[in-house]
């Protein structure tokens, strides 16, 4: 099935093709989620024209086929508007955290503030929305989007075409077609995961909800000044309790110095979600209300009752996996390891020292890698766990590549060892020689069961581990360890 689409803003006509839908298994086999390939489009225009009833007036002026994402990315379309909105008026997305990096910066900022106020013990809850993307109500999303357009129309140049953008969103929600096993469907509720605008629409939807929570009488801290309680705008702050709500996509992290206040926060969030047609996933609720020693896992990092953060413990061997269902060649495997799998910006936040007396300036936490004593227990834990995690990532990547023998050659093993050396140095800090040794020793120990196949990689890592402190600092300072 396809549709004829005439774009009035650029005066062109296109043929739209359906998106391909598939069921993707959730983590640990707990159900499925519908994901679409919104980049799919037919390459053969001739076959499509034969299957479509077109009148003779437009048959020869038709343009090449467009996928769902290609239509959304046309000039002055929804994708361009949302991108400009994020750059020019980011407050519309507040208090949404748009990246994992900003999420943990905000968490450390809050930790810095409450530590300066004398708080040391916190009650934490991690909330997850049940089947979020598929439960969004179309009418409510259109209402929120229209309110957003009215709010920003006087502050953007050129002024957005409100009527056109609302009509485009209506088409995206109600008329976009997906194909599953040869059968065609359209959405009556929810938004498709896989399109280029789904995350932005979801953030705007929940940000509209979250801003109402900040208008209550609760003393809620926020990194955004216009959402902050007035008590945080003074230089002399004295509080008996303090709370905050952090959210990345549909993952909430609620923190409070009061046990009762945290329970009230959870109830208010649940009530607000219900008014937007959403429900909390009770099975994924994590909290330390009943056991303060239980760490809360949020965005792949464990948050403790002291707001210390650690990498998760993983004693089990890595699960067999492939990239998008396909095996990677040696070059692709190295490229993906260098650019993506060994480049996780949130790892480095676990190596920030907890500063108990911090000067607060506009409630912004400035991350600094301070010199740390060898006896710092949390840093030792994170160093060991980082070594294990890197070892698991490297081994599963090598094992699943059809060119594994080539990846295990001495020259490529040396390149990979350099990449690992750089990854560890970036995350733990360039002046923490003792932490580097802990991490490498943990990595080598994790790889020892496979020493027959990984002998060259282990050999190179041992050589890097035997660098004296002067050489270690020299290599990092000059940055000569490159791929």
Secondary structure as the mmCIF struct_conf table of DSSP 4:
data_model
#
loop_
_struct_conf.conf_type_id
_struct_conf.id
_struct_conf.beg_label_comp_id
_struct_conf.beg_label_asym_id
_struct_conf.beg_label_seq_id
_struct_conf.end_label_comp_id
_struct_conf.end_label_asym_id
_struct_conf.end_label_seq_id
STRN STRN1 UNK A 2 UNK A 7
TURN_TY1_P TURN_TY1_P1 UNK A 8 UNK A 11
STRN STRN2 UNK A 12 UNK A 17
HELX_LH_PP_P HELX_LH_PP_P1 UNK A 18 UNK A 18
STRN STRN3 UNK A 19 UNK A 25
HELX_LH_PP_P HELX_LH_PP_P2 UNK A 26 UNK A 26
HELX_RH_3T_P HELX_RH_3T_P1 UNK A 27 UNK A 29
STRN STRN4 UNK A 32 UNK A 37
TURN_TY1_P TURN_TY1_P2 UNK A 38 UNK A 39
BEND BEND1 UNK A 43 UNK A 43
HELX_RH_AL_P HELX_RH_AL_P1 UNK A 45 UNK A 51
BEND BEND2 UNK A 52 UNK A 52
TURN_TY1_P TURN_TY1_P3 UNK A 56 UNK A 61
HELX_LH_PP_P HELX_LH_PP_P3 UNK A 62 UNK A 64
STRN STRN5 UNK A 65 UNK A 66
HELX_RH_AL_P HELX_RH_AL_P2 UNK A 68 UNK A 72
TURN_TY1_P TURN_TY1_P4 UNK A 73 UNK A 73
BEND BEND3 UNK A 74 UNK A 74
TURN_TY1_P TURN_TY1_P5 UNK A 75 UNK A 76
BEND BEND4 UNK A 77 UNK A 77
HELX_RH_AL_P HELX_RH_AL_P3 UNK A 78 UNK A 88
HELX_RH_3T_P HELX_RH_3T_P2 UNK A 90 UNK A 93
TURN_TY1_P TURN_TY1_P6 UNK A 94 UNK A 95
BEND BEND5 UNK A 99 UNK A 99
HELX_RH_AL_P HELX_RH_AL_P4 UNK A 100 UNK A 116
TURN_TY1_P TURN_TY1_P7 UNK A 117 UNK A 118
STRN STRN6 UNK A 123 UNK A 128
STRN STRN7 UNK A 129 UNK A 129
TURN_TY1_P TURN_TY1_P8 UNK A 130 UNK A 131
HELX_RH_AL_P HELX_RH_AL_P5 UNK A 132 UNK A 135
HELX_RH_AL_P HELX_RH_AL_P6 UNK A 138 UNK A 152
TURN_TY1_P TURN_TY1_P9 UNK A 153 UNK A 155
BEND BEND6 UNK A 156 UNK A 158
HELX_LH_PP_P HELX_LH_PP_P4 UNK A 159 UNK A 160
HELX_RH_AL_P HELX_RH_AL_P7 UNK A 162 UNK A 174
TURN_TY1_P TURN_TY1_P10 UNK A 175 UNK A 175
STRN STRN8 UNK A 177 UNK A 180
TURN_TY1_P TURN_TY1_P11 UNK A 181 UNK A 182
STRN STRN9 UNK A 183 UNK A 186
BEND BEND7 UNK A 188 UNK A 190
STRN STRN10 UNK A 193 UNK A 193
TURN_TY1_P TURN_TY1_P12 UNK A 194 UNK A 194
BEND BEND8 UNK A 195 UNK A 195
TURN_TY1_P TURN_TY1_P13 UNK A 196 UNK A 197
HELX_RH_AL_P HELX_RH_AL_P8 UNK A 198 UNK A 213
TURN_TY1_P TURN_TY1_P14 UNK A 214 UNK A 215
BEND BEND9 UNK A 216 UNK A 218
STRN STRN11 UNK A 220 UNK A 221
BEND BEND10 UNK A 223 UNK A 224
HELX_RH_3T_P HELX_RH_3T_P3 UNK A 225 UNK A 227
BEND BEND11 UNK A 228 UNK A 228
HELX_RH_3T_P HELX_RH_3T_P4 UNK A 230 UNK A 233
BEND BEND12 UNK A 234 UNK A 236
BEND BEND13 UNK A 240 UNK A 240
STRN STRN12 UNK A 243 UNK A 248
TURN_TY1_P TURN_TY1_P15 UNK A 249 UNK A 250
STRN STRN13 UNK A 251 UNK A 256
BEND BEND14 UNK A 257 UNK A 257
HELX_RH_AL_P HELX_RH_AL_P9 UNK A 259 UNK A 275
TURN_TY1_P TURN_TY1_P16 UNK A 276 UNK A 277
STRN STRN14 UNK A 280 UNK A 280
HELX_RH_3T_P HELX_RH_3T_P5 UNK A 282 UNK A 284
STRN STRN15 UNK A 286 UNK A 287
BEND BEND15 UNK A 288 UNK A 290
TURN_TY1_P TURN_TY1_P17 UNK A 292 UNK A 293
BEND BEND16 UNK A 294 UNK A 294
HELX_LH_PP_P HELX_LH_PP_P5 UNK A 295 UNK A 295
STRN STRN16 UNK A 296 UNK A 298
TURN_TY1_P TURN_TY1_P18 UNK A 299 UNK A 300
STRN STRN17 UNK A 301 UNK A 303
TURN_TY1_P TURN_TY1_P19 UNK A 305 UNK A 306
BEND BEND17 UNK A 307 UNK A 307
STRN STRN18 UNK A 309 UNK A 311
HELX_LH_PP_P HELX_LH_PP_P6 UNK A 312 UNK A 313
BEND BEND18 UNK A 316 UNK A 316
HELX_LH_PP_P HELX_LH_PP_P7 UNK A 317 UNK A 320
STRN STRN19 UNK A 323 UNK A 323
TURN_TY1_P TURN_TY1_P20 UNK A 324 UNK A 325
STRN STRN20 UNK A 326 UNK A 326
HELX_LH_PP_P HELX_LH_PP_P8 UNK A 327 UNK A 329
HELX_RH_AL_P HELX_RH_AL_P10 UNK A 330 UNK A 336
HELX_RH_PI_P HELX_RH_PI_P1 UNK A 337 UNK A 341
TURN_TY1_P TURN_TY1_P21 UNK A 342 UNK A 342
TURN_TY1_P TURN_TY1_P22 UNK A 345 UNK A 346
HELX_RH_3T_P HELX_RH_3T_P6 UNK A 347 UNK A 351
BEND BEND19 UNK A 352 UNK A 352
HELX_LH_PP_P HELX_LH_PP_P9 UNK A 353 UNK A 354
BEND BEND20 UNK A 356 UNK A 357
BEND BEND21 UNK A 361 UNK A 361
TURN_TY1_P TURN_TY1_P23 UNK A 362 UNK A 363
TURN_TY1_P TURN_TY1_P24 UNK A 374 UNK A 375
HELX_RH_AL_P HELX_RH_AL_P11 UNK A 377 UNK A 399
TURN_TY1_P TURN_TY1_P25 UNK A 400 UNK A 400
TURN_TY1_P TURN_TY1_P26 UNK A 402 UNK A 403
HELX_RH_AL_P HELX_RH_AL_P12 UNK A 404 UNK A 407
TURN_TY1_P TURN_TY1_P27 UNK A 408 UNK A 408
BEND BEND22 UNK A 409 UNK A 409
HELX_RH_AL_P HELX_RH_AL_P13 UNK A 410 UNK A 428
TURN_TY1_P TURN_TY1_P28 UNK A 430 UNK A 431
HELX_RH_AL_P HELX_RH_AL_P14 UNK A 433 UNK A 447
HELX_RH_3T_P HELX_RH_3T_P7 UNK A 448 UNK A 450
TURN_TY1_P TURN_TY1_P29 UNK A 451 UNK A 453
BEND BEND23 UNK A 454 UNK A 454
HELX_RH_AL_P HELX_RH_AL_P15 UNK A 455 UNK A 465
TURN_TY1_P TURN_TY1_P30 UNK A 466 UNK A 466
HELX_RH_AL_P HELX_RH_AL_P16 UNK A 469 UNK A 478
TURN_TY1_P TURN_TY1_P31 UNK A 479 UNK A 479
#
